[in-house]
């Protein structure tokens, strides 16, 4: 596979969730756009209808052809058009009822994740542009693996240059000794296993977001970086400071210790870990019961957190603010509003999870946290790269499963807050400019 310098600048960017407010899979690519434009790239973007249409360059939005993906995309499109009130509830429920039989049939016949079918219109329209001589390179990014599938089809059909950005590992390993080489039994996992091999065989360049992800991809695919296969590397994605926020905003202590979590929650990434640790702290320092509050922004609470709230009677301790959408009054996006709330917190909670794939994954929220100038309390799992990045910047670091260590970290935060000497992190945010510069250097793009 040729590694000659690429001088052509008409790129087709395949991104299912492009311009979706607050979505990590969207921000990872949309944050890059200004730097790509500055570097002379002329993008054409293909996405689903779920985001806001970009006016700076050609941006085509396509409906997925499968019923499950259509339902998903339709919900977000209706929310963008009418909000999440009565019209949203009426239309989305009606569509869900009408599509239910077809969705059941799709799952029975294929068993793939819902967004797979978006690759069909992306391929058809991309093929037309390439055959018309309007595209020099295809850049698939995700997020949803449908973008990579469309990129693969375009590569096979036209031979065009293809670069691939893999956000989360396509192959999920089961244990530290499992490299993920064994073919999974579940159909979607089996297809993702196949897709990774195809990417490494046909892509010109591919990159992942952690050292661990590159390591295990190489272990499964020894041909990575060899002649005739993809050239693979690691990129730290970084993030841009929404709303121009910076550490210059002085932190003010109040009469409440505010811990804040942003992002998704699940059984394997649950705030019940924090709530259970609070129980021991409240026994040792009874006055802390009225002073500590945990604020949650973004996704719904996971079942373990809900159970812990009920069991421990912490309805007043944990405050779930839900998802912050764009505010029409101020004009601020949901992303900007959330980051402002982050900066108002005393300590930011970063939950890594407890699955084996944590060794290959760094939460995207981490990079936004770095722009707030607030200390991070991270509970990580088997990821030395993330631990090192946290340690060099200063913060509170615990490890998943170490209940004593978690309780000790919480007690230290409580005592530091009382004395108004919470850790002041080093100002070492990671912007997106460094990611774009590295990508362009690796693929030998020359303006």
C-alpha positions in Angstrom: 0.0 0.0 0.0 1.5 3.3 -1.1 2.7 5.8 1.6 3.7 8.5 -0.9 2.9 12.0 0.2 -0.8 12.9 -0.1 -1.3 16.3 -1.6 -5.0 16.0 -2.6 -7.4 17.8 -0.3 -10.9 16.8 -1.2 -12.0 14.6 1.7 -15.2 12.7 2.2 -15.8 12.4 5.9 -18.1 9.6 7.0 -19.5 10.3 10.5 -22.9 8.9 11.5 -23.4 11.3 14.4 -21.8 14.5 13.0 -22.9 17.8 14.8 -24.9 16.0 17.5 -24.7 18.3 20.5 -23.0 16.8 23.5 -22.2 13.5 21.8 -18.6 12.3 22.2 -18.6 10.6 18.8 -19.6 13.9 17.2 -17.2 16.1 19.1 -14.2 14.0 18.3 -14.6 14.9 14.6 -16.4 18.3 14.7 -13.6 19.7 17.0 -11.1 18.8 14.2 -12.9 20.6 11.4 -11.5 24.1 12.0 -7.9 22.7 12.0 -8.6 20.6 8.9 -10.0 23.6 7.1 -6.9 25.6 8.2 -4.7 22.9 6.8 -6.3 23.3 3.4 -8.7 20.3 3.5 -11.9 20.7 1.6 -14.4 18.4 3.3 -17.6 16.9 2.2 -19.5 15.3 5.2 -22.0 12.5 5.1 -23.9 11.9 8.4 -27.3 10.7 9.7 -30.1 13.3 10.1 -29.5 13.3 13.9 -27.3 16.4 14.0 -27.4 20.0 12.9 -26.6 20.5 9.3 -23.2 22.3 8.9 -23.2 25.3 6.5 -19.4 25.7 6.1 -19.1 23.0 3.5 -21.2 20.3 1.8 -22.9 18.3 4.5 -25.3 15.6 3.3 -27.6 13.9 5.8 -29.1 10.5 5.0 -31.7 8.4 6.6 -30.6 4.9 7.4 -32.4 2.1 5.5 -33.0 -0.3 8.4 -36.0 0.1 10.7 -34.0 0.2 14.0 -31.7 2.9 12.7 -34.5 4.8 11.2 -36.3 4.9 14.6 -33.1 6.1 16.3 -32.4 8.8 13.8 -36.1 9.9 13.6 -36.2 10.4 17.4 -33.2 12.8 17.3 -34.4 14.6 14.2 -37.8 15.3 15.8 -36.1 16.5 19.0 -34.0 18.9 17.0 -37.1 20.2 15.2 -39.7 20.3 17.9 -38.0 19.7 21.3 -38.9 16.8 23.5 -42.5 17.8 24.4 -45.9 16.5 23.3 -45.2 16.4 19.5 -41.9 14.4 20.2 -43.7 11.9 22.4 -46.6 11.4 20.1 -44.6 11.0 16.9 -41.8 8.8 18.3 -44.2 6.5 20.0 -46.3 6.1 16.9 -43.2 5.4 14.8 -41.9 2.9 17.4 -45.2 1.0 17.3 -45.3 0.9 13.5 -41.7 -0.2 13.1 -41.7 -2.8 16.0 -42.4 -5.8 13.8 -39.8 -4.8 11.2 -37.2 -4.1 14.0 -37.9 -7.6 15.4 -37.4 -9.1 12.0 -34.1 -7.2 11.5 -32.7 -8.3 14.8 -33.7 -11.9 14.1 -32.2 -12.0 10.6 -29.0 -10.0 11.2 -28.5 -9.2 14.9 -26.3 -6.2 14.2 -26.2 -2.9 16.1 -29.0 -0.5 14.9 -26.9 2.0 12.9 -25.4 -0.6 10.5 -27.8 0.2 7.7 -26.7 3.9 7.5 -23.7 2.5 5.6 -25.9 1.7 2.6 -26.9 5.3 1.6 -23.4 6.6 2.6 -21.8 4.1 0.2 -24.2 4.8 -2.7 -23.8 8.6 -2.5 -20.1 8.3 -1.8 -19.6 6.1 -4.8 -21.3 8.6 -7.1 -19.0 11.4 -5.9 -15.8 9.4 -6.2 -16.8 8.2 -9.7 -17.5 11.8 -10.6 -13.9 12.7 -9.6 -15.0 14.9 -6.7 -13.3 13.1 -3.8 -9.6 12.3 -3.2 -9.8 10.5 0.1 -12.3 8.9 2.4 -12.1 9.5 6.2 -14.4 7.2 8.3 -14.7 8.0 12.0 -16.8 6.5 14.7 -18.6 6.0 16.9 -21.0 3.9 15.0 -19.1 1.3 12.9 -21.5 1.9 9.9 -19.1 4.7 8.8 -16.2 2.2 8.6 -18.3 -0.3 6.7 -19.2 2.4 4.2 -15.6 3.3 3.9 -14.6 -0.3 3.4 -17.1 -0.7 0.6 -15.9 2.5 -1.1 -12.3 1.4 -0.8 -13.0 -2.0 -2.4 -15.3 -0.5 -5.1 -13.0 2.3 -6.2 -9.5 1.8 -4.7 -9.6 5.4 -3.2 -7.3 6.3 -0.3 -9.1 5.5 3.0 -8.1 6.6 6.5 -9.9 5.3 9.6 -10.4 6.7 13.1 -11.5 4.1 15.6 -12.9 5.6 18.8 -13.6 2.5 20.8 -12.2 -0.9 20.3 -14.2 -2.9 17.7 -13.2 -6.2 19.5 -14.1 -6.5 23.1 -11.7 -8.8 25.1 -12.9 -10.9 28.0 -9.8 -11.0 30.3 -6.2 -9.7 30.6 -4.9 -12.8 28.9 -7.4 -12.7 26.1 -6.1 -10.9 23.0 -9.5 -11.1 21.3 -8.3 -13.4 18.5 -11.1 -15.9 19.0 -14.1 -15.4 16.8 -17.1 -14.3 19.0 -20.4 -16.1 18.9 -22.7 -13.1 19.1 -23.4 -11.8 15.6 -22.7 -8.1 16.0 -19.4 -8.9 17.9 -18.5 -11.4 15.1 -19.1 -8.8 12.5 -17.0 -6.2 14.3 -14.2 -8.7 14.6 -14.4 -9.2 10.8 -14.5 -5.4 10.2 -11.3 -4.8 12.2 -9.5 -7.3 10.0 -10.8 -5.7 6.9 -9.8 -2.2 8.1 -6.3 -3.4 8.7 -6.1 -5.2 5.3 -7.6 -2.4 3.1 -7.2 1.0 4.9 -4.2 3.1 4.1 -3.9 4.5 7.7 -5.8 3.7 10.9 -5.5 5.1 14.4 -6.8 4.4 17.8 -7.1 6.6 21.0 -5.0 4.6 23.5 -1.7 2.6 23.6 -3.7 -0.4 24.8 -6.0 -0.3 21.8 -3.1 -0.3 19.3 -1.3 -3.0 21.3 -4.2 -5.5 21.2 -5.1 -4.6 17.6 -1.6 -5.5 16.6 -1.7 -8.7 18.7 -4.8 -9.8 16.8 -3.5 -8.6 13.4 0.3 -9.0 13.1 0.1 -7.6 9.6 -0.7 -4.1 11.0 2.0 -1.7 9.9 3.4 -4.2 7.4 3.7 -3.6 3.6 0.3 -3.9 2.0 -1.7 -3.3 5.2 -2.8 -0.3 7.2 -0.2 1.9 8.9 -1.5 2.1 12.5 -0.7 4.6 15.3 -2.1 6.1 18.5 -3.6 9.6 18.7 -4.8 11.4 21.8 -8.0 13.0 20.6 -8.1 15.9 23.1 -11.0 18.4 23.2 -11.6 22.0 22.6 -12.7 24.4 25.4 -16.4 25.0 24.8 -17.4 28.6 25.2 -13.8 29.7 25.6 -13.6 28.4 29.2 -10.2 28.4 30.8 -8.6 27.8 34.2 -8.5 31.6 34.6 -11.9 31.5 36.3 -11.2 31.5 40.0 -12.7 28.7 42.0 -14.9 29.9 44.9 -15.5 27.7 48.0 -19.0 27.6 49.2 -20.7 25.9 52.2 -21.2 22.7 50.2 -18.7 20.3 48.7 -20.0 19.7 45.2 -18.9 16.6 43.4 -19.9 16.5 39.7 -20.2 13.7 37.2 -20.9 14.2 33.5 -21.5 11.5 30.9 -23.1 8.1 30.6 -23.7 5.7 33.4 -24.1 1.9 33.4 -23.8 -1.1 35.8 -20.1 -1.3 34.9 -19.7 2.5 35.4 -21.9 3.3 38.3 -22.1 6.1 40.9 -23.1 3.5 43.4 -19.4 3.2 44.0 -19.3 6.8 45.2 -22.5 6.5 47.3 -21.3 3.4 49.1 -18.1 5.2 50.0 -20.0 8.1 51.3 -21.8 5.9 53.8 -18.5 5.2 55.5 -17.5 8.9 55.4 -20.8 10.0 56.9 -20.3 7.5 59.8 -16.9 8.9 60.5 -17.8 12.6 59.9 -21.6 12.9 60.6 -21.5 16.6 59.7 -20.5 15.7 56.1 -24.0 14.4 55.5 -25.4 17.9 55.1 -22.3 19.3 53.3 -21.7 16.9 50.4 -23.7 16.8 47.2 -23.2 14.7 44.1 -24.4 16.4 40.9 -25.1 14.3 37.8 -25.4 15.7 34.2 -26.1 13.8 31.0 -27.5 10.3 30.9 -30.1 8.7 33.1 -29.0 7.0 36.4 -28.0 3.4 36.2 -29.9 0.8 38.1 -27.2 0.3 40.7 -27.1 4.0 41.5 -30.9 4.1 41.8 -30.8 1.1 44.2 -28.1 2.7 46.3 -30.0 6.0 46.6 -33.1 4.1 47.8 -31.2 1.8 50.1 -29.1 4.5 51.7 -31.7 7.3 51.7 -29.6 9.6 49.6 -32.4 11.3 47.6 -31.1 14.6 48.8 -27.4 13.8 48.4 -27.4 12.9 44.7 -29.0 15.5 42.4 -29.7 14.2 38.8 -30.0 17.2 36.5 -30.6 15.2 33.3 -29.4 16.1 29.9 -28.8 19.8 29.3 -29.9 20.9 25.9 -29.4 24.1 24.0 -30.7 27.1 25.9 -32.7 29.4 23.6 -32.5 32.3 26.0 -28.7 32.4 26.2 -27.9 30.7 22.9 -25.5 28.3 24.7 -25.3 24.7 23.5 -25.8 21.8 25.8 -22.1 21.2 25.7 -21.3 24.7 26.8 -23.8 24.6 29.6 -22.4 21.3 30.9 -18.8 22.5 30.9 -19.9 25.6 32.9 -21.4 23.3 35.5 -18.2 21.3 35.5 -16.2 24.5 36.3 -18.5 25.4 39.1 -17.8 22.0 40.8 -15.3 21.5 43.6 -14.2 18.1 42.3 -15.0 16.3 39.0 -15.8 12.5 39.1 -14.3 10.4 36.3 -15.6 6.8 36.3 -13.6 4.5 34.0 -15.6 1.3 34.5 -14.8 -2.3 35.5 -14.6 -4.2 32.2 -11.5 -5.5 30.5 -11.9 -3.1 27.7 -10.9 -0.2 30.0 -7.3 -1.2 29.2 -8.0 0.2 25.7 -10.3 3.1 26.5 -10.0 6.6 28.0 -13.3 8.4 28.6 -13.7 11.3 26.2 -15.0 13.4 29.1 -11.5 13.3 30.6 -10.3 15.7 27.9 -13.0 18.2 28.6 -12.4 18.0 32.3 -8.8 19.1 31.7 -10.1 22.4 30.3 -12.1 23.3 33.4 -9.1 23.7 35.7 -10.9 21.7 38.4 -9.4 18.7 40.2 -10.4 15.3 39.0 -11.2 12.3 41.1 -10.8 9.3 38.8 -11.6 5.7 39.6 -9.7 3.9 36.8 -9.3 0.2 35.8 -6.2 -1.4 34.3 -5.0 1.6 32.2 -1.5 2.8 33.0 -1.7 5.4 30.3 -4.7 7.1 31.9 -3.2 6.8 35.3 0.0 8.5 34.2 -1.8 11.3 32.4 -3.9 11.9 35.6 -0.9 11.7 37.9 1.3 14.2 36.0 -1.5 16.7 36.0 -2.4 16.3 39.7 -5.7 15.0 41.1 -7.2 12.2 43.2 -6.6 8.8 41.8 -8.3 5.5 42.9 -8.7 2.1 41.3 -11.8 0.1 40.6 -12.4 -2.6 43.2 -10.1 -1.0 45.8 -12.9 0.0 48.2 -10.5 1.0 50.9 -8.5 3.2 48.5 -11.7 4.8 47.2 -12.9 5.6 50.8 -9.5 7.0 51.6 -9.5 9.3 48.5 -13.0 10.5 49.4 -11.9 11.3 53.0 -8.9 13.2 51.7 -11.2 15.2 49.4 -13.4 16.0 52.3 -10.5 17.1 54.5 -8.9 19.1 51.8 -12.2 20.9 51.1 -12.7 21.7 54.7 -9.3 23.4 54.8 -9.9 25.0 51.4 -6.8 23.3 49.9 -8.2 21.0 47.3 -5.6 19.9 44.8 -5.0 22.5 42.1 -4.3 20.6 38.9 -1.5 21.6 36.6 -2.7 23.4 33.5 -2.0 20.8 30.9 -5.1 20.5 28.7 -5.0 18.5 25.5 -6.4 20.4 22.5 -7.5 19.0 19.2 -4.8 20.9 17.3 -2.1 18.4 18.4 -4.3 15.5 17.2 -4.9 17.0 13.7 -1.2 17.8 13.4 -0.2 14.3 14.2 -2.8 12.8 11.8 -1.7 15.0 8.9 2.0 14.2 9.7 1.4 10.4 9.9 -0.6 10.3 6.6 1.9 12.6 5.0 -0.6 15.2 4.0 1.2 18.3 2.6 -0.7 21.5 2.0 
